[in-house]
């Protein structure tokens, strides 16, 4: 298996295309990767597990053809075991699923790895850290949601972000911790201080006219 995620511990911004212009998606992604972005975050929603519907494997297939970036695919869906293989075939490099959606997460993690991807598990704001304790170390990344999943542009939930501290104690330095929701130049340092090293930003990048300036601002805050 080829692990395409950046090495654990490096600080990475993962722009979420949820806030991008889908009529110009190739151009949108090119604008951020030109700034040294290595990871692009794909939010997959089914209208059932979360109250919104976004993209499926065909869109991932076309994104794969226009970028070499790591496609970090977050499955906010009721049945990831059924649909994950299609996203992997389409070109996803990394699959993250929600702990509530799988009966035997350890087995599912093994199945995903056997298909050549890295794997993550997700904590919603109301999901206790103990729910992932048994499998967190088996993952390449733990995603801590800092908003309630479903829609972009929400405000950062500090209490949810604080779970990064507990997660870091469980996984140690070798597993990435990603935060998603309300991440911008004013919140990224807080999330980093809690232990996160991967920062999903949607509206804070694609909602701005100058994407380079937006990424620079987040990077400066992230390192401060």
C-alpha positions in Angstrom: 0.0 0.0 0.0 1.2 3.5 -0.8 0.7 5.9 2.0 0.3 9.3 0.2 -0.6 11.3 3.3 2.1 13.7 4.4 4.2 12.5 7.2 2.5 12.7 10.6 3.5 15.8 12.6 3.8 18.2 9.6 1.2 20.9 9.6 -1.1 20.6 6.6 -4.0 22.6 5.3 -6.6 20.5 3.5 -9.0 22.8 1.5 -12.5 21.5 1.3 -14.1 21.7 -2.1 -17.5 22.0 -0.5 -17.1 25.7 -0.7 -15.6 25.7 -4.2 -17.2 26.7 -7.5 -18.2 23.3 -9.0 -18.4 24.8 -12.5 -14.7 25.5 -12.4 -13.5 22.7 -10.1 -10.3 21.9 -11.9 -9.3 25.5 -11.8 -10.3 25.9 -8.2 -8.1 22.9 -7.1 -5.2 24.1 -9.3 -5.3 27.5 -7.5 -4.8 25.9 -4.1 -2.3 23.2 -5.1 -0.2 26.0 -6.8 0.3 27.3 -3.2 1.9 24.0 -2.1 -1.3 22.4 -0.8 -0.8 18.6 -0.8 -4.2 17.4 0.5 -7.7 18.2 -0.9 -10.6 17.3 1.3 -13.7 15.8 -0.3 -17.0 15.9 1.7 -19.3 13.1 0.7 -22.8 13.4 2.2 -25.8 11.2 1.6 -28.7 13.2 2.9 -29.3 10.5 5.5 -26.4 10.4 7.9 -26.1 14.1 7.6 -28.7 16.6 6.3 -27.1 17.4 2.9 -26.2 15.7 -0.3 -22.9 16.4 -2.1 -20.8 14.3 -4.5 -20.4 10.7 -5.5 -17.7 8.6 -7.2 -18.1 10.2 -10.7 -17.0 13.6 -9.4 -14.1 12.0 -7.6 -13.1 10.3 -10.8 -12.9 13.6 -12.6 -11.1 15.4 -9.8 -8.5 12.6 -9.8 -7.8 13.3 -13.5 -7.1 17.0 -12.8 -4.8 16.8 -9.8 -2.1 14.7 -8.1 -3.0 16.0 -4.7 -4.0 13.5 -2.0 -7.8 13.0 -2.2 -8.9 12.9 1.5 -12.4 11.6 1.2 -14.7 12.0 4.2 -17.7 9.6 4.0 -20.5 11.2 5.9 -22.8 8.4 4.8 -24.9 5.7 6.5 -23.3 2.8 4.7 -19.6 3.4 4.0 -18.9 -0.3 3.7 -21.0 -0.5 0.6 -19.8 2.7 -1.1 -16.1 3.0 0.0 -14.9 0.7 -2.8 -16.4 2.8 -5.4 -14.7 5.9 -4.1 -11.4 4.0 -4.0 -11.8 2.9 -7.6 -12.6 6.5 -8.5 -9.2 7.6 -7.2 -9.6 8.4 -3.4 -6.3 8.1 -1.6 -7.7 8.2 1.9 -11.1 7.2 3.3 -12.5 8.5 6.6 -15.7 7.0 8.0 -17.8 7.8 11.1 -17.5 5.4 14.0 -21.3 5.2 14.4 -21.8 3.8 10.9 -19.8 0.5 11.1 -20.4 -2.6 13.3 -16.8 -3.8 13.3 -14.5 -0.8 12.7 -11.3 -2.8 13.0 -12.3 -5.2 10.3 -13.4 -2.4 8.0 -10.1 -0.6 8.5 -8.3 -3.8 7.4 -10.6 -4.1 4.4 -9.9 -0.5 3.3 -6.2 -0.9 3.7 -6.3 -4.0 1.6 -7.7 -1.8 -1.2 -4.7 0.4 -1.1 -5.9 3.5 0.9 -5.0 5.1 4.2 -7.8 5.2 6.7 -9.4 7.6 9.2 -12.2 7.5 11.8 -14.3 10.5 12.7 -15.7 12.0 15.9 -18.8 14.2 15.7 -19.0 17.0 18.3 -21.4 14.8 20.4 -19.4 11.6 20.0 -17.2 10.6 22.9 -13.5 10.0 22.4 -13.8 6.6 24.1 -15.9 5.3 21.1 -12.8 5.3 19.0 -10.3 4.3 21.6 -10.0 0.7 20.5 -9.4 1.5 16.8 -7.7 5.0 16.8 -4.2 3.6 16.8 -5.1 1.4 13.8 -5.8 4.5 11.7 -3.6 6.9 9.8 -5.7 9.8 10.8 -8.4 10.7 13.3 -10.9 13.4 12.2 -12.3 15.6 14.9 -15.4 17.5 13.7 -15.4 21.0 15.1 -18.9 21.7 13.7 -22.0 19.5 13.3 -21.4 17.9 9.8 -23.7 18.8 6.9 -23.0 22.3 5.9 -20.1 24.7 5.3 -19.6 28.1 6.9 -20.5 27.1 10.5 -18.8 28.5 13.6 -15.9 26.6 15.3 -16.9 24.6 18.4 -14.0 24.9 20.8 -15.3 22.2 23.2 -15.3 19.7 20.3 -11.8 20.8 19.3 -10.5 20.1 22.7 -11.1 16.4 22.1 -7.8 16.5 20.0 -5.9 16.5 23.4 -7.5 13.1 24.4 -7.0 11.7 20.9 -3.3 12.7 20.8 -2.8 10.9 24.2 -4.3 7.8 22.7 -2.6 7.7 19.3 0.8 9.3 20.0 2.8 11.2 17.4 2.5 8.8 14.5 -1.2 9.3 13.6 -2.5 12.6 12.1 -5.3 14.5 13.8 -7.5 16.4 11.4 -10.0 19.1 12.4 -12.9 20.1 10.2 -15.3 23.0 10.7 -14.9 26.7 11.2 -11.2 26.6 10.6 -9.7 29.9 9.5 -6.9 32.2 10.5 -8.6 33.0 13.8 -9.2 29.4 14.9 -6.4 27.3 13.4 -3.8 28.1 16.2 -6.3 27.0 18.8 -6.8 23.7 17.1 -3.1 23.2 16.6 -2.5 23.8 20.3 -5.0 21.1 21.1 -2.9 18.7 19.1 -4.3 18.8 15.5 -1.9 18.8 12.6 -4.3 18.7 9.6 -6.7 21.6 9.1 -9.7 21.4 6.8 -10.7 24.8 5.5 -13.5 25.4 3.1 -15.1 28.9 3.2 -12.0 30.4 4.6 -10.2 29.5 1.3 -12.7 29.0 -1.5 -15.0 31.7 -0.1 -12.2 34.3 -0.6 -11.4 36.0 -3.8 -7.6 35.7 -3.2 -7.0 32.1 -2.4 -3.2 32.5 -2.1 -3.6 35.3 0.5 -6.2 33.2 2.4 -3.9 30.2 2.5 -0.9 32.4 3.6 -3.0 33.9 6.4 -4.0 30.5 7.7 -0.4 29.2 7.4 1.0 32.2 9.3 -1.6 31.8 12.1 -1.0 28.0 12.1 2.7 28.5 12.8 2.3 31.3 15.3 
